[in-house]
């Protein structure tokens, strides 16, 4: 069977499966800040995806559902998004960052211990960013000192997505300060229940608690939890950060397209006729729609280049910049259409993307994409220097 036929067959299969298995009431069940409901819904949906083989298309072929081509992975992301399925936000780091880091860089013992545990619901978070090392991740200062068969770790991490629910952590620490910033960084796996780990959720202005800060006070981590070689953790971190690049934007763009249509239907009384709207609003809707199609086209090009081995440094940065602006303008449109009512809406849908329908929440939340995955300023520098071949900015 050709890849094209396999993709078409997979799309039909996923649509049929969603028709039978998608919880139709998941948005109602996850509306508001009911954490218990969010966790239960996420675990329930995750178990269904694992059983169907739809949680792990990017894993090696020896795993159930694994070994899918990149085109098949794209198709699966698109169909789940178009079907309105919940996002796997609770298990995203587990399925992508943790799993792919272990597959590419972990030991056989680490893979044997954690990959099956992930499929059973083990939750992972990242311990990368610090108060003084966000966009400049290489400036991290959390210190690890090896003593016998243990690393003793002290420091602080911040902006760890859903870290307050995590069982395990992908942790970057500094084991040597004598050389360049990227050198002397070591990659460890940390049990979040270890003595000396203090996790505190961060309350955002939106009312959400998506992130957490992690305080480490002489935490003991076994040497067998070292990933790669000591002082070469920067290389491992690049594997972690690139593990889902591109596919996330495929999913988010499809969700945005679906949400735009819902928004238009709501604004036109179910007719979808934009002619009945204010001219400037209709023009904005057309503009957003065109930009969504442009994102789809650019993503298709990126993925085609990746499959062909032609992806260039900076390609993903361009798309990340485009999406961050599109997300802000799209949510601003939703806020504009809902009007004063949006100011009083305090509910939002956990497990949705950046289009929960609470437009004030979505608009405020869209600003985080200027930072997440590398700040826009860093992305612009990458595009300027690596794509446009402009000279590096002089400091001082």
ABEGO torsion letter per residue (X at the ends): XBAAAAAAAAAAAAAAAAAAABBAAAAAAABEABAAAAAAAAAAAAAAAAAAGAAAAABBAABBGBGBBAAAAAAAAAAAAAAGBBBBAAAAAAAAAAAAAAAAABBAAAAAAAAAAAAAGBBBBBBABBAABBABAAABABBBBBBEABBBBBEBBBGBBGAAABABBBBBBBABAABBAABGBBBBBBBAABBGBBBBBBBBAAGBBABBBBBBBGBBBBAAABBEBBGAAAAAAAAAAAAABGAAAAAAAAAAAAAAAAAAAAAAGGAGBAAABBAAAAAAAAAAAAAAAAAAAAAAAAAAAAAAGABBBGAAAAAAAAAAAAAAAAAAAAAAAAEAAAAABABBBBGBBABAGBAAAAAAAAAAAAABGEBAAAAAAAAAAAAAGBBBBBBX
